[in-house]
Amino acid sequence: MLANNDDYLNALGRIKSEIAEAQNRAVQSANAEVIRLYWRVGSVLNDNSRYGKVFIESLAKDIRLAFPKIKGFSARSMWYMQKFASEVDSEFCNSCCRIPWGHITHLLDKTEPGAGREWYVQATIENGWSRAVLLHEIETKLYERQALAGKVSNFERTLPAPESELAQQALKDPYIFDFITARQGAVEHEVEDRMMENITRLLLELGTGFAFVGRQYHLSVGEQDFYIDLLFYNIRLRSYVVVELKNAAFKPEFAGKLNFYLSAVDDLLRTEHDNHSIGLLLCKTKDNVVAEYALRDIGKPMGVSEYRLAEVLPEGFAELLPSTEDIEKRM
């Protein structure tokens, strides 16, 4: 009988929440202490760097003898600690304490000290990236595409702060859809097909907060039917995001069509709880000057970016390669 009592269920829910939060804080605290320990060990190693590789190898053996149950102090791990302490100051170490050591070793391997590495650390903290996701974002040069790219948009003029800053930060150029291999001359719907087959990776590339609403999303305006290529909702921006995909170079008339779609979405879908709908034109290529002129007097917020697909062999080359059967016979 007591289990069905509202007060009992509320109390149980609160206690379970408190336990889960305490466990999470304990894990974070333990991770932070381990990272600080590794930085201090690395500092000691740097003080003795003149002795070279043998010094670290000897230390690793003696540490295992002194602490037989301890893990994470192999010679290779201690080399990372030395690199960590030499490339990261004590202040930045505090930021690194908020991500796991495995993420830090990826950053040490794949990035150089400076603004780019700091950006990836902060992005990992904010988005909760796994090691695999972090590595993928580094390899696809997300920092260069999202933080440094010369983005073409009219967000600053058409959106209030802080919406404009958030929208600009979310925009990438180019977008990398390396999970799609399309034949030469492929039309938009073929690229859309591949996107729908890989919706998880599509959302990952678009960025944090994107939720898929529909493909060829139907809008009835007046007595005519219109279809949006891809419609998303961004939870962080609290906005519908209309994506138009063009397997061609940017043309000014593309902006006019997207402007129409945004007006329709604002009237037909947007509620009082939603911010301004945002448009994204994805084109094979673009001339930045032409794109900037095209957006200059557009009333709705939109950005223009290029996109990249996986490289394909030129036509005629594929038939020159041995078939699977040929390879099996030769093996």
TISE-691823 format. One record per residue (C-alpha): residue number from 1; z, y, x; residue in one letter. Coordinates in pm, 1 decimal, always signed. Layout:
R|i|Z|Y|X|aa
R|NUM|Z|Y|X|A
...
***
This chain:
R|i|Z|Y|X|aa
R|1|+0.0|+0.0|+0.0|M
R|2|+94.0|+237.9|+281.7|L
R|3|-244.3|+189.5|+449.7|A
R|4|-412.6|+353.9|+150.5|N
R|5|-185.4|+658.6|+156.4|N
R|6|-366.8|+982.9|+250.2|D
R|7|-82.0|+1105.0|+469.5|D
R|8|-78.3|+773.8|+654.3|Y
R|9|-455.7|+776.2|+711.6|L
R|10|-447.5|+1138.4|+829.1|N
R|11|-162.1|+1063.1|+1068.3|A
R|12|-345.0|+758.4|+1204.0|L
R|13|-661.9|+959.7|+1255.5|G
R|14|-479.4|+1238.7|+1439.8|R
R|15|-291.3|+996.1|+1665.7|I
R|16|-610.1|+805.3|+1753.0|K
R|17|-779.2|+1136.6|+1834.8|S
R|18|-488.5|+1243.7|+2056.9|E
R|19|-494.2|+911.0|+2242.9|I
R|20|-869.8|+928.7|+2299.7|A
R|21|-848.7|+1289.7|+2425.4|E
R|22|-559.0|+1204.4|+2657.4|A
R|23|-753.4|+909.7|+2798.4|Q
R|24|-1053.9|+1133.0|+2856.6|N
R|25|-841.1|+1395.9|+3031.7|R
R|26|-684.4|+1127.5|+3249.6|A
R|27|-1027.1|+997.5|+3355.5|V
R|28|-1149.3|+1350.3|+3431.6|Q
R|29|-834.5|+1428.5|+3626.6|S
R|30|-863.1|+1108.8|+3830.3|A
R|31|-1230.8|+1177.9|+3903.7|N
R|32|-1150.7|+1532.2|+4016.7|A
R|33|-882.1|+1406.5|+4254.5|E
R|34|-1120.0|+1149.1|+4403.5|V
R|35|-1389.6|+1414.5|+4461.4|I
R|36|-1140.1|+1646.9|+4631.1|R
R|37|-1020.4|+1354.5|+4846.7|L
R|38|-1378.4|+1278.5|+4952.5|Y
R|39|-1433.6|+1645.8|+5041.7|W
R|40|-1115.0|+1651.9|+5255.1|R
R|41|-1213.1|+1325.9|+5428.3|V
R|42|-1556.9|+1470.7|+5493.0|G
R|43|-1397.3|+1778.0|+5650.6|S
R|44|-1204.6|+1553.9|+5892.0|V
R|45|-1526.0|+1373.3|+5979.9|L
R|46|-1702.2|+1702.7|+6044.9|N
R|47|-1420.5|+1805.9|+6279.8|D
R|48|-1504.0|+1494.2|+6482.0|N
R|49|-1880.0|+1489.2|+6437.3|S
R|50|-1933.3|+1502.3|+6814.4|R
R|51|-1842.3|+1132.7|+6833.5|Y
R|52|-2139.9|+1028.1|+6621.8|G
R|53|-2212.2|+721.8|+6409.2|K
R|54|-1977.1|+478.9|+6587.7|V
R|55|-1677.9|+698.1|+6503.0|F
R|56|-1740.5|+665.6|+6127.9|I
R|57|-1810.9|+291.1|+6149.6|E
R|58|-1481.3|+233.2|+6332.5|S
R|59|-1292.3|+442.6|+6079.6|L
R|60|-1444.5|+247.9|+5790.3|A
R|61|-1321.4|-82.7|+5939.3|K
R|62|-970.2|+45.2|+6005.9|D
R|63|-941.2|+201.2|+5659.2|I
R|64|-1032.4|-134.4|+5501.5|R
R|65|-759.8|-300.8|+5712.0|L
R|66|-503.2|-40.3|+5611.7|A
R|67|-603.7|-41.1|+5242.5|F
R|68|-766.0|-381.6|+5170.7|P
R|69|-800.7|-313.2|+4796.6|K
R|70|-951.3|+31.4|+4826.2|I
R|71|-1319.7|+86.3|+4748.3|K
R|72|-1556.5|+366.6|+4835.9|G
R|73|-1488.0|+394.8|+5207.8|F
R|74|-1777.9|+207.8|+5360.2|S
R|75|-1951.0|+371.8|+5656.2|A
R|76|-2237.3|+476.0|+5425.3|R
R|77|-1998.2|+633.0|+5173.1|S
R|78|-1817.5|+819.6|+5447.1|M
R|79|-2146.9|+956.4|+5574.4|W
R|80|-2198.4|+1104.1|+5226.2|Y
R|81|-1845.9|+1251.9|+5240.8|M
R|82|-1931.0|+1418.6|+5570.1|Q
R|83|-2253.8|+1557.3|+5426.5|K
R|84|-2068.4|+1668.4|+5112.1|F
R|85|-1810.4|+1865.6|+5309.9|A
R|86|-2070.6|+2020.0|+5540.4|S
R|87|-2296.7|+2139.1|+5257.0|E
R|88|-2042.1|+2229.7|+4987.9|V
R|89|-1768.9|+2490.9|+5023.5|D
R|90|-1425.4|+2452.0|+4867.0|S
R|91|-1512.5|+2676.1|+4570.4|E
R|92|-1826.6|+2481.8|+4475.0|F
R|93|-1630.6|+2159.2|+4528.1|C
R|94|-1423.2|+2253.5|+4222.7|N
R|95|-1740.4|+2253.9|+4010.4|S
R|96|-1849.4|+1921.7|+4157.6|C
R|97|-1511.6|+1773.3|+4058.0|C
R|98|-1636.5|+1772.7|+3698.5|R
R|99|-1914.3|+1517.7|+3765.0|I
R|100|-1893.9|+1161.3|+3904.7|P
R|101|-1940.2|+1083.9|+4273.9|W
R|102|-2259.8|+888.4|+4206.1|G
R|103|-2418.5|+1204.7|+4065.6|H
R|104|-2310.0|+1398.2|+4374.6|I
R|105|-2474.2|+1149.2|+4612.2|T
R|106|-2802.4|+1189.3|+4419.7|H
R|107|-2772.8|+1566.5|+4457.0|L
R|108|-2703.2|+1531.3|+4829.0|L
R|109|-3010.2|+1310.3|+4867.8|D
R|110|-3254.5|+1496.0|+4643.3|K
R|111|-3163.2|+1866.5|+4659.6|T
R|112|-3095.7|+2130.1|+4921.4|E
R|113|-2782.0|+2347.4|+4931.1|P
R|114|-2817.1|+2659.2|+4722.2|G
R|115|-2890.8|+2784.0|+4373.0|A
R|116|-3097.6|+2481.0|+4269.3|G
R|117|-2822.9|+2231.0|+4345.9|R
R|118|-2563.5|+2449.2|+4170.3|E
R|119|-2791.0|+2471.2|+3865.2|W
R|120|-2820.4|+2090.6|+3843.8|Y
R|121|-2441.5|+2052.5|+3868.2|V
R|122|-2386.9|+2299.1|+3584.5|Q
R|123|-2662.7|+2141.3|+3373.3|A
R|124|-2507.3|+1797.2|+3423.9|T
R|125|-2168.4|+1927.3|+3310.1|I
R|126|-2310.3|+2103.3|+3003.9|E
R|127|-2541.9|+1822.2|+2894.0|N
R|128|-2346.7|+1514.8|+3001.4|G
R|129|-2642.4|+1370.8|+3194.6|W
R|130|-2620.5|+1016.4|+3322.1|S
R|131|-2722.3|+946.1|+3682.8|R
R|132|-3062.0|+821.0|+3568.0|A
R|133|-3127.3|+1136.2|+3365.2|V
R|134|-3014.7|+1362.5|+3650.2|L
R|135|-3245.1|+1183.2|+3893.2|L
R|136|-3536.0|+1210.1|+3649.7|H
R|137|-3478.2|+1583.3|+3600.4|E
R|138|-3465.6|+1642.6|+3975.8|I
R|139|-3781.7|+1440.1|+4038.6|E
R|140|-3970.0|+1630.5|+3766.5|T
R|141|-3847.6|+1961.5|+3918.2|K
R|142|-3666.0|+2077.7|+3606.8|L
R|143|-3497.4|+2365.7|+3792.0|Y
R|144|-3833.1|+2507.3|+3897.1|E
R|145|-3980.4|+2454.2|+3547.7|R
R|146|-3687.5|+2586.2|+3347.1|Q
R|147|-3494.5|+2831.3|+3565.0|A
R|148|-3762.8|+2971.3|+3795.9|L
R|149|-4086.9|+2941.1|+3599.0|A
R|150|-4271.0|+3259.2|+3501.0|G
R|151|-4242.1|+3183.6|+3130.6|K
R|152|-4466.1|+3344.5|+2870.7|V
R|153|-4283.2|+3430.3|+2548.1|S
R|154|-4196.5|+3720.4|+2320.9|N
R|155|-3836.5|+3608.8|+2264.5|F
R|156|-3679.8|+3921.4|+2412.2|E
R|157|-3864.3|+4141.2|+2160.6|R
R|158|-3846.6|+3918.8|+1851.0|T
R|159|-3499.5|+3763.3|+1876.3|L
R|160|-3156.5|+3927.6|+1889.3|P
R|161|-2917.1|+3854.3|+2171.9|A
R|162|-2788.6|+3595.2|+2248.3|P
R|163|-3059.7|+3396.1|+2062.5|E
R|164|-3329.7|+3540.7|+2287.5|S
R|165|-3149.9|+3434.4|+2607.0|E
R|166|-3082.4|+3083.2|+2474.2|L
R|167|-3443.2|+3039.6|+2362.6|A
R|168|-3574.1|+3161.9|+2696.8|Q
R|169|-3341.8|+2925.8|+2883.0|Q
R|170|-3459.8|+2630.8|+2671.3|A
R|171|-3828.3|+2699.1|+2743.3|L
R|172|-3995.9|+2504.6|+3024.8|K
R|173|-4328.6|+2549.3|+3197.4|D
R|174|-4489.8|+2309.5|+3238.3|P
R|175|-4355.4|+2027.0|+3021.6|Y
R|176|-4392.6|+1688.9|+3192.3|I
R|177|-4489.2|+1404.4|+2958.0|F
R|178|-4530.3|+1147.2|+3234.4|D
R|179|-4466.7|+866.4|+2986.1|F
R|180|-4808.6|+936.9|+2832.1|I
R|181|-5133.1|+819.6|+2987.7|T
R|182|-5419.6|+949.6|+2778.7|A
R|183|-5786.4|+883.9|+2836.7|R
R|184|-6004.4|+1169.4|+2951.3|Q
R|185|-6115.9|+1383.6|+2659.5|G
R|186|-5834.3|+1258.4|+2436.7|A
R|187|-5777.6|+1462.9|+2121.7|V
R|188|-5442.8|+1597.5|+2007.8|E
R|189|-5360.1|+1319.9|+1762.4|H
R|190|-5387.6|+1057.7|+2040.2|E
R|191|-5133.8|+1246.5|+2249.5|V
R|192|-4914.2|+1279.1|+1939.1|E
R|193|-4938.4|+901.3|+1887.5|D
R|194|-4803.2|+839.8|+2238.0|R
R|195|-4526.3|+1094.3|+2181.5|M
R|196|-4411.7|+917.4|+1866.8|M
R|197|-4412.1|+584.6|+2049.6|E
R|198|-4181.2|+739.8|+2309.7|N
R|199|-3974.6|+970.8|+2090.4|I
R|200|-3657.0|+929.7|+2298.9|T
R|201|-3831.1|+1040.3|+2617.6|R
R|202|-4005.0|+1320.0|+2429.5|L
R|203|-3668.9|+1456.7|+2311.8|L
R|204|-3529.1|+1422.5|+2664.0|L
R|205|-3811.8|+1633.9|+2804.5|E
R|206|-3780.7|+1896.6|+2531.2|L
R|207|-3414.4|+1935.8|+2622.4|G
R|208|-3063.3|+1918.1|+2485.4|T
R|209|-3011.6|+1982.7|+2115.4|G
R|210|-3357.3|+1889.1|+1983.9|F
R|211|-3374.4|+1670.2|+1672.6|A
R|212|-3703.7|+1533.9|+1541.6|F
R|213|-3793.1|+1641.2|+1186.4|V
R|214|-4150.9|+1524.7|+1140.9|G
R|215|-4506.0|+1485.6|+1263.8|R
R|216|-4796.6|+1642.8|+1073.6|Q
R|217|-4523.9|+1798.2|+861.6|Y
R|218|-4668.1|+1899.1|+524.3|H
R|219|-4640.2|+2256.2|+398.8|L
R|220|-4781.0|+2369.9|+68.2|S
R|221|-4871.8|+2739.3|+76.2|V
R|222|-5038.3|+2887.0|-229.1|G
R|223|-5284.7|+2624.7|-343.7|E
R|224|-5354.9|+2490.6|+5.4|Q
R|225|-5201.1|+2218.8|+222.1|D
R|226|-5113.9|+2271.3|+587.1|F
R|227|-4977.2|+2030.5|+847.7|Y
R|228|-4759.2|+2121.3|+1145.4|I
R|229|-4826.1|+1906.3|+1453.2|D
R|230|-4457.1|+1851.3|+1537.6|L
R|231|-4147.1|+1996.1|+1374.5|L
R|232|-3802.7|+1988.1|+1538.4|F
R|233|-3463.2|+2140.5|+1477.3|Y
R|234|-3256.4|+2265.2|+1770.9|N
R|235|-2885.9|+2230.3|+1706.4|I
R|236|-2784.6|+2473.0|+1980.0|R
R|237|-3024.0|+2742.0|+1865.3|L
R|238|-2968.4|+2654.2|+1498.4|R
R|239|-3341.3|+2702.3|+1451.7|S
R|240|-3644.8|+2510.1|+1341.1|Y
R|241|-3888.0|+2470.9|+1630.5|V
R|242|-4257.0|+2444.5|+1539.1|V
R|243|-4466.5|+2280.6|+1811.8|V
R|244|-4843.3|+2309.2|+1814.4|E
R|245|-5018.3|+2079.6|+2060.3|L
R|246|-5356.8|+2183.7|+2200.7|K
R|247|-5549.0|+1956.0|+2433.6|N
R|248|-5736.1|+2260.3|+2565.2|A
R|249|-5684.8|+2589.2|+2746.5|A
R|250|-5486.3|+2854.1|+2558.0|F
R|251|-5684.8|+3075.8|+2320.7|K
R|252|-5546.5|+3389.3|+2149.3|P
R|253|-5626.7|+3251.3|+1803.5|E
R|254|-5374.3|+2970.1|+1858.9|F
R|255|-5093.2|+3229.6|+1838.3|A
R|256|-5215.0|+3356.4|+1502.2|G
R|257|-5206.4|+3010.3|+1348.0|K
R|258|-4858.8|+2940.7|+1484.9|L
R|259|-4738.8|+3276.1|+1353.0|N
R|260|-4853.9|+3167.2|+1005.1|F
R|261|-4667.2|+2835.8|+1033.5|Y
R|262|-4347.4|+3014.4|+1137.8|L
R|263|-4367.2|+3246.4|+836.8|S
R|264|-4409.3|+2945.9|+607.8|A
R|265|-4120.4|+2753.1|+766.5|V
R|266|-3892.7|+3057.2|+739.5|D
R|267|-3973.9|+3090.4|+369.2|D
R|268|-3981.7|+2723.5|+269.6|L
R|269|-3730.4|+2547.9|+498.7|L
R|270|-3497.6|+2798.4|+660.7|R
R|271|-3158.6|+2850.5|+495.0|T
R|272|-2899.4|+3125.3|+529.4|E
R|273|-2726.4|+2911.0|+793.7|H
R|274|-3034.8|+2890.2|+1017.7|D
R|275|-3151.4|+3139.6|+1277.6|N
R|276|-3511.7|+3254.0|+1316.5|H
R|277|-3764.0|+2972.0|+1346.8|S
R|278|-3925.2|+2949.3|+1691.0|I
R|279|-4276.6|+2846.5|+1787.8|G
R|280|-4394.9|+2661.5|+2097.3|L
R|281|-4760.5|+2632.5|+2191.5|L
R|282|-4825.4|+2344.9|+2431.2|L
R|283|-5165.1|+2375.8|+2599.3|C
R|284|-5342.2|+2191.8|+2878.6|K
R|285|-5377.0|+2516.2|+3072.7|T
R|286|-5318.7|+2885.1|+3015.7|K
R|287|-5401.2|+3222.2|+3165.3|D
R|288|-5067.1|+3402.1|+3169.9|N
R|289|-5220.7|+3745.9|+3126.6|V
R|290|-5423.3|+3635.8|+2822.8|V
R|291|-5118.4|+3463.2|+2673.3|A
R|292|-4900.1|+3770.7|+2723.8|E
R|293|-5159.6|+3992.4|+2550.8|Y
R|294|-5185.0|+3744.4|+2263.4|A
R|295|-4807.3|+3746.6|+2204.0|L
R|296|-4757.6|+4119.8|+2251.5|R
R|297|-4792.1|+4219.5|+1884.3|D
R|298|-4700.4|+3884.2|+1724.7|I
R|299|-4405.0|+3927.6|+1490.4|G
R|300|-4258.7|+3577.8|+1513.2|K
R|301|-4076.7|+3439.3|+1822.5|P
R|302|-4291.2|+3200.0|+2024.4|M
R|303|-4358.9|+3080.0|+2374.5|G
R|304|-4663.3|+2933.7|+2548.0|V
R|305|-4634.0|+2653.6|+2803.3|S
R|306|-4861.7|+2407.7|+2974.2|E
R|307|-4801.8|+2034.3|+2961.0|Y
R|308|-4883.4|+1752.8|+3200.2|R
R|309|-4960.7|+1389.5|+3121.8|L
R|310|-4956.1|+1093.3|+3357.3|A
R|311|-5256.1|+1090.3|+3587.0|E
R|312|-5545.1|+868.5|+3482.1|V
R|313|-5831.0|+729.7|+3686.2|L
R|314|-6163.4|+911.0|+3648.6|P
R|315|-6410.5|+737.5|+3419.8|E
R|316|-6592.8|+459.8|+3600.2|G
R|317|-6320.4|+402.9|+3857.6|F
R|318|-6125.1|+152.2|+3650.6|A
R|319|-6411.4|-99.9|+3650.1|E
R|320|-6419.0|-91.4|+4031.6|L
R|321|-6062.0|-223.4|+4050.9|L
R|322|-5993.2|-599.9|+4049.2|P
R|323|-5880.0|-744.7|+3717.7|S
R|324|-5544.5|-914.5|+3665.0|T
R|325|-5719.9|-1252.3|+3673.7|E
R|326|-5885.1|-1171.2|+4009.9|D
R|327|-5552.3|-1074.5|+4161.9|I
R|328|-5385.8|-1393.3|+4035.6|E
R|329|-5665.1|-1608.2|+4182.4|K
R|330|-5637.6|-1440.4|+4521.7|R
R|331|-5259.8|-1485.1|+4522.9|M
***
